[in-house]
Amino acid sequence: MNNHELWQSVLAELELSISKANFITWFKSTGIISWQDGCVLVCVPNTFNRAWLEKKYHSSIIKSVERITAKPVKKLEYKIDNIKNVMEQGLSSDPMAKPASSETSAAARPISTMATGSNFVLNPKYTFESFVVGRGSELAYAAAQAVVNKPGEAYNPLFIYGGVGLGKTHLIQAIGNQLLKNNPGINIVYASAEKFSNDFISSIKDNTAREIQNRYRHIDLLLIDDIQFIAGKAGTQESFFHTFNELHQQNRQVILTSDRPPKAIPALEDRLKSRFEWGMIADVVAPDFETRVAILQKKCLEKGFSLEEKLVQTIAATVQNNIRELEGALNKIIVYHQLKNIMPSSDSIKALLSSLEASSMRRSLTPHQLVEAVGQFYNLAVDDVLGKSREKKLSFPRQIIMYLLREELKMSYPAIGDELGGRDHTTAMHAHTKILNEIENDLKLKQEIELIKQRLYINNV
């Protein structure tokens, strides 16, 4: 068994025990450089990748090598090297590398250094240094770092999704800022999906199609926020489809954000969904307590505001939904104490947090508002949701409505049945139990429900 065959066998084992996203992220462009006398040297593309393998997968790799070779591993080390160099030496190969086409070289074309400048305005505060990495964002952060190291080659496109205020915009702008720092001459476009759509409409109205095409297609890096908003807009989707294809064929990097994964975006063309899944899909979720504490500590340092550890923990324990709310609460606390010229205390912090909770408290939500929110999320008409059809595209959202009516509005099962077109209370009970159980094992469903609640409550403040 040569080095390549050994590493292929190791990867085959590892792929069974970790998610596809993690497998692609951490084992792409890896290989065995040497294996001799129980000493294994593994090729990795960068320091971040090396650190992650050492921390998370080191023992798994050793066990796998030992199982496959039936020999003990005395030492396993990692060396930063280009997998292509290893391949040329005949020592290994990239297990996931695609063969080069006749139109492109084996290595992706680097971002142009001759571009005339950036067609965008990035927030200079959005950097990797100012981004606090938590368990809910480490995969997206790692993918973003990989894109910076190999734009147009590592993950193209990079698709980051998650709820409101969780750092998606910060992360993609950090990529832009870092690439601009590395190469000041690159041409970057950063825009919202709404801006792209408006530009497309204007190009039709003003007969400026060529100008708009040049703006979005003759560039090095395209950053689009909230791509889900092109759903249902046939002309915009057609334009973006051709824009994406042209950039991708030239190995130009495309980075997109959304509030949900591609397959969950209703009224998005299948050809776009498939292209969005070509590269890397990474999610960001609400920060845990430790991450919220770290974010607050970093923000306090940036703003030159001193807070005792116990007060930071009080804020982190109270404000849990997203990073935006967390920073908003901190800003209000800072302004209040600076204007009053008083030191922060447990009482003053709790009083301010209480007022924040009151001001952001949900208005009295009606069942109809909740039904509408779920219908809009799944691009369904309310009448269809409340109807008698048992099609899965209607029955599953209907079960989510029953679950939310029970969980969020505390309605009785008979009342839920009445609200949903006079259904029996046992139907409501079954739906609530089913969704409650599925959330435990289905991360995608859990995220969808969180997104629905975020939208519902943001619209009802």
Secondary structure, 3 states (H helix, E strand, C coil): CCHHHHHHHHHHHHHCCCCHHHHHHHHCCCEEEEEECCEEEEEECCHHHHHHHHHHHHHHHHHHHHHHHCCCCCEEEEEECCHHHHHHCCCCCCCCCCCCCCCCCCCCCCCCCCCCCCECCCCCCCCCCCCCCCCCCHHHHHHHHHHHHCCCCCCCCEEEEECCCCCHHHHHHHHHHHHHHHCCCCCEEEEEHHHHHHHHHHHHHHCCHHHHHHHHHCCCEEEEECHHHHCCCHHHHHHHHHHHHHHHHCCCEEEEEECCCHHHCCCCCHHHHHHHCCCEEEEECCCCHHHHHHHHHHHHHHHCCCCCHHHHHHHHHHCCCCHHHHHHHHHHHHHHHHHHCCCCCHHHHHHHHHHHHHHCCCCCCCHHHHHHHHHHHCCCCHHHHHCCCCCHHHHHHHHHHHHHHHHHHCCCHHHHHHHCCCCCHHHHHHHHHHHHHHHHHCHHHHHHHHHHHHHHHHCCC
